[in-house]
């Protein structure tokens, strides 16, 4: 085997990732199941779907040390918290209203990357990040509410941001030891166990859900989970801040889908904000552009 450099950009994988993850909020809105049940079955079903690939790559488990297993369990905890908190926030607010809080993700990632990995960025990257964040705030501002329910939803959304950044920061180092398939499966599996334990401990019903709900569980396990697989693969080549910047495209996609599928209304500044997000994310990713190595048979 020989390794050659491909000029292929990270743009296409990230575009697919953004489109896939944008459907998550829609599926959650369609469901009447508790947030932790949605999260639990999403993780169990996603783990099951990954099992055939993981079985092929099972020798890679030998590379993991006790410390690695501890980090994987911690990453799974962060992911479980992210899903439970974010799905919970979507039960309390509109898709667009969570955007203001989600816009903080690249900033939280930037701080976390500096603390853990001493990563630095330049002024131009900070400027493009600022443009995208302002745009994201514009998208969500039209539905920003001050009711107790909306404020609780905002708090849950912010905590979910911290949790997902923790999950990505751990993956940034761990995913380089094993393939992204093994890393993703392990984290999903640990998240499944933790969510199951929570539901069992709090008495949340595991069954009794309509066929529609099981269809939504499966859709969540397939469509937005594609985004997690892609993002974990890209952590081999880019850092958590870059992934978090691309995820800013999710609220734009989710808000557009909510307008089409859920009838949530958009106003002019939300559309303008969406354009700002796309411009900011595009410029940021251009600055971070790196060739992706691919392996070809000799």
C-alpha positions in Angstrom: 0.0 0.0 0.0 1.1 3.5 -0.6 -0.3 6.8 0.7 -0.8 9.8 -1.6 -2.1 13.3 -1.0 -5.4 14.1 -2.4 -6.4 17.7 -3.2 -9.9 16.7 -2.2 -11.3 19.4 0.1 -13.1 18.9 3.5 -16.0 20.9 2.1 -18.0 18.1 0.6 -17.9 15.8 3.7 -18.8 18.8 5.9 -21.7 19.7 3.6 -23.1 16.2 3.8 -22.6 16.3 7.6 -24.5 19.6 7.9 -27.4 18.4 5.8 -27.6 15.1 7.7 -27.5 16.7 11.2 -30.1 19.4 10.3 -32.8 16.7 10.3 -32.2 15.8 13.9 -34.3 18.7 15.3 -37.1 17.9 12.9 -37.3 14.3 14.0 -37.3 15.3 17.6 -40.2 17.8 17.0 -42.2 15.0 15.3 -41.8 12.7 18.3 -43.8 12.6 21.5 -41.4 10.3 23.3 -39.3 11.6 26.3 -36.0 13.2 25.3 -33.9 10.5 27.1 -35.8 7.7 25.4 -35.2 9.3 22.0 -31.5 9.6 22.9 -31.3 6.1 24.2 -32.8 4.3 21.3 -30.9 6.5 18.8 -27.7 5.3 20.4 -28.6 1.7 20.7 -29.8 1.4 17.1 -26.8 3.4 15.8 -24.5 1.0 17.7 -26.3 -2.0 16.2 -25.9 -0.5 12.7 -22.2 0.0 13.2 -21.6 -3.5 14.5 -20.8 -5.2 11.2 -18.1 -2.7 10.4 -16.7 -2.8 13.9 -16.5 -6.6 13.8 -14.3 -6.4 10.7 -12.0 -3.9 12.5 -12.2 -5.7 15.9 -8.4 -6.1 16.1 -8.1 -2.4 16.7 -9.6 -2.8 20.2 -6.2 -4.2 21.2 -4.6 -0.8 20.7 -6.7 0.7 23.5 -5.3 1.1 27.0 -7.1 1.4 30.3 -6.7 5.2 30.0 -8.2 5.1 26.5 -11.2 3.1 27.7 -11.7 5.7 30.5 -11.7 8.5 28.0 -14.1 6.7 25.7 -16.5 6.2 28.7 -16.2 9.9 29.5 -16.8 10.9 25.9 -19.9 8.6 25.9 -21.1 10.4 29.0 -20.7 13.8 27.3 -22.5 12.6 24.2 -25.3 11.1 26.3 -25.7 14.4 28.2 -25.6 16.4 24.9 -28.4 14.4 23.4 -30.6 14.3 26.5 -30.1 18.1 27.2 -30.5 19.2 23.6 -33.5 17.0 22.8 -35.0 18.2 26.1 -34.5 21.8 25.1 -36.3 21.2 21.8 -39.3 20.0 23.7 -39.5 23.5 25.3 -38.8 25.8 22.4 -38.8 26.2 18.7 -36.0 25.0 16.4 -34.8 28.5 15.6 -34.8 29.8 19.2 -32.1 27.3 20.2 -29.8 28.9 17.6 -28.5 31.7 19.8 -27.1 29.3 22.3 -25.8 26.8 19.7 -23.9 29.7 18.1 -21.6 29.7 21.2 -20.3 26.2 20.3 -17.2 27.3 18.2 -16.3 29.8 21.0 -16.5 27.1 23.7 -14.5 24.8 21.4 -11.9 27.5 20.8 -11.4 28.0 24.6 -11.4 24.2 25.2 -8.8 23.7 22.4 -6.5 26.3 23.9 -6.8 24.9 27.4 -6.2 21.3 26.4 -4.1 21.4 23.3 -2.7 25.0 23.3 -4.3 25.7 20.0 -4.2 29.2 18.7 -6.0 31.0 15.9 -5.5 34.1 13.8 -7.4 37.4 13.5 -8.9 36.5 10.2 -10.3 33.2 11.5 -11.7 35.1 14.5 -13.4 37.6 12.2 -15.0 35.0 10.0 -16.1 33.1 13.2 -17.7 36.4 14.4 -19.6 36.9 11.2 -21.0 33.4 11.5 -22.0 33.8 15.1 -23.7 37.1 14.5 -25.6 35.5 11.6 -26.6 32.6 13.9 -27.9 35.0 16.5 -30.0 36.7 13.8 -31.5 33.4 12.8 -32.6 32.6 16.3 -33.5 36.1 17.6 -36.9 36.2 16.0 -38.1 33.3 18.2 -36.1 34.2 21.4 -38.5 34.0 24.3 -38.5 35.2 27.9 -41.0 32.7 29.3 -39.8 30.3 32.0 -40.2 27.5 29.6 -38.1 29.2 26.9 -35.4 30.2 29.5 -35.1 26.6 30.7 -34.8 25.5 27.1 -32.0 28.0 26.6 -30.2 26.7 29.7 -30.5 23.1 28.5 -29.2 24.1 25.1 -26.1 25.8 26.5 -25.3 22.8 28.7 -25.7 20.6 25.6 -23.1 22.8 23.8 -20.6 22.3 26.6 -21.2 18.5 26.6 -20.8 18.1 22.8 -17.6 20.2 22.8 -16.2 17.9 25.5 -17.1 14.9 23.4 -15.3 16.3 20.4 -12.3 17.4 22.3 -11.8 13.9 23.7 -12.2 12.5 20.2 -9.6 14.9 18.8 -6.9 12.9 20.5 -8.4 9.4 20.9 -9.6 9.0 17.3 -6.0 9.0 16.1 -5.3 5.8 18.0 -8.0 3.8 16.3 -10.3 4.2 13.3 -13.2 6.6 13.6 -15.5 3.5 13.3 -14.2 2.0 16.5 -14.2 5.4 18.3 -17.7 6.2 17.2 -19.1 2.7 18.1 -17.5 2.8 21.6 -18.8 6.2 22.4 -22.3 5.4 21.1 -22.2 2.1 23.1 -21.2 3.9 26.4 -23.8 6.6 25.8 -26.4 3.9 25.3 -25.6 2.3 28.6 -25.6 5.6 30.5 -28.9 6.7 29.0 -30.4 3.3 29.7 -29.2 3.5 33.4 -30.8 7.0 33.7 -34.1 5.9 32.2 -34.2 2.8 34.4 -33.3 4.8 37.5 -35.9 7.4 36.9 -38.7 5.0 35.9 -39.0 6.2 32.3 -40.9 3.6 30.3 -38.8 1.6 27.8 -41.8 0.4 25.8 -45.3 1.2 24.8 -44.5 3.5 22.0 -46.4 3.7 18.7 -44.9 2.5 15.4 -44.4 6.1 14.4 -42.1 6.6 17.4 -40.0 3.6 16.5 -39.7 4.9 13.0 -38.4 8.2 14.4 -35.9 6.3 16.6 -34.6 4.6 13.5 -34.4 7.8 11.5 -32.4 9.5 14.3 -30.1 6.5 14.4 -29.4 6.7 10.6 -29.7 10.2 9.2 -28.1 12.6 11.7 -25.8 9.9 13.0 -24.1 10.0 9.6 -22.9 13.5 10.7 -21.2 12.1 13.8 -19.4 9.4 11.8 -18.1 12.0 9.3 -17.1 14.5 12.0 -15.2 11.8 14.0 -13.4 10.9 10.8 -12.5 14.5 10.1 -11.0 14.9 13.6 -8.0 13.1 12.0 -7.4 16.2 9.9 -9.0 19.2 11.6 -9.6 20.3 15.2 -12.7 20.6 17.3 -13.1 24.4 16.5 -13.3 23.7 12.8 -15.9 21.0 13.3 -17.9 23.3 15.6 -17.8 26.1 13.0 -19.2 23.8 10.4 -22.0 22.8 12.8 -23.1 26.4 12.8 -24.6 25.4 9.4 -27.0 23.0 11.3 -29.3 25.7 12.7 -29.6 27.3 9.3 -30.5 23.9 7.7 -32.8 23.0 10.6 -34.6 26.3 10.6 -35.1 26.1 6.9 -36.4 22.5 7.2 -38.7 23.6 10.2 -40.2 26.3 8.0 -40.9 23.7 5.2 -41.9 20.7 7.3 -43.2 22.2 10.6 -44.6 25.5 9.3 -42.4 27.6 11.6 -42.3 31.1 10.1 -39.1 32.9 9.0 -38.7 36.7 8.8 -36.3 38.7 6.7 -33.5 39.1 9.3 -33.5 35.3 9.9 -32.9 34.7 6.2 -30.2 37.4 6.2 -28.6 35.8 9.3 -28.6 32.4 7.6 -26.7 33.9 4.6 -24.2 35.5 7.1 -23.7 32.1 8.7 -23.0 30.4 5.4 -20.6 33.1 4.3 -18.7 33.0 7.7 -18.5 29.2 7.8 -17.4 29.1 4.1 -14.6 31.7 4.6 -13.5 30.0 7.9 -13.3 26.6 6.2 -11.4 28.0 3.2 -8.8 29.3 5.7 -8.5 25.9 7.4 -8.3 24.0 4.1 -6.0 21.0 4.1 -5.6 18.1 1.7 -7.0 14.8 3.0 -4.6 11.8 2.6 -6.1 8.8 0.9 -4.7 5.3 0.6 -4.4 3.6 -2.8 -3.3 0.1 -3.7 0.3 -0.1 -4.9 
